[in-house]
Amino acid sequence: MVVDDVITTGGQVYRSVTQMQGLGLAVEHAICVVDCFGGGHENLEHIGCTLRPLFTLDELERLAKEE
């Protein structure tokens, strides 16, 4: 499992996961605090890794408007 703060395209997580996979490790999940919907989900799925965000950018924007 890989943990990151904010994911947009997922580039850094993608690189980290592929490096770990290259070492023979099974990395099937990534967790992030915020998913900004920049294609990260799709990019990580391409290498067999599922992204699980705690929040999406849309959720945080909606909560900010409620305040």
C-alpha positions as CSV (number, residue, x, y, z in Angstrom):
1,M,0.0,0.0,0.0
2,V,1.2,3.5,-0.9
3,V,0.0,6.6,1.0
4,D,0.0,10.2,-0.5
5,D,-1.5,13.5,0.5
6,V,-3.0,14.8,-2.8
7,I,-3.4,13.0,-6.0
8,T,-4.1,14.7,-9.3
9,T,-2.6,12.6,-12.1
10,G,-1.1,10.1,-9.7
11,G,2.3,10.5,-11.3
12,Q,4.5,10.1,-8.2
13,V,2.4,7.2,-6.8
14,Y,2.5,5.6,-10.3
15,R,6.3,5.8,-10.3
16,S,6.6,4.5,-6.8
17,V,4.2,1.6,-7.4
18,T,5.9,0.5,-10.6
19,Q,9.4,0.7,-8.9
20,M,8.1,-1.5,-6.0
21,Q,6.5,-3.9,-8.5
22,G,9.8,-4.1,-10.3
23,L,11.3,-5.3,-7.0
24,G,8.7,-8.0,-6.8
25,L,6.4,-6.4,-4.3
26,A,2.6,-6.6,-4.7
27,V,1.1,-3.1,-4.4
28,E,-2.6,-3.2,-5.0
29,H,-3.8,-0.2,-3.1
30,A,-3.0,3.5,-2.7
31,I,-4.6,5.8,-0.2
32,C,-4.7,9.6,-0.5
33,V,-6.2,12.4,1.6
34,V,-7.6,14.3,-1.5
35,D,-8.3,13.0,-5.0
36,C,-8.4,16.0,-7.4
37,F,-9.8,13.9,-10.3
38,G,-6.9,14.6,-12.7
39,G,-6.8,11.0,-14.0
40,G,-5.0,9.4,-11.0
41,H,-7.6,6.8,-10.6
42,E,-7.4,5.6,-14.2
43,N,-3.6,5.8,-14.3
44,L,-3.2,3.7,-11.2
45,E,-5.8,1.1,-12.3
46,H,-3.7,0.7,-15.4
47,I,-0.9,-0.9,-13.2
48,G,-3.3,-2.8,-11.0
49,C,-3.5,-0.4,-8.1
50,T,-6.8,0.8,-6.7
51,L,-7.0,4.4,-5.4
52,R,-9.0,5.0,-2.2
53,P,-9.3,8.7,-1.3
54,L,-10.4,9.9,2.1
55,F,-12.0,13.0,0.4
56,T,-12.5,14.1,-3.2
57,L,-12.0,17.7,-4.2
58,D,-15.7,18.0,-4.9
59,E,-16.6,17.0,-1.4
60,L,-14.2,19.5,0.2
61,E,-15.5,22.3,-2.0
62,R,-19.1,21.4,-1.1
63,L,-18.2,21.4,2.6
64,A,-16.5,24.8,2.3
65,K,-19.6,26.3,0.7
66,E,-21.7,25.0,3.6
67,E,-19.6,27.0,6.1
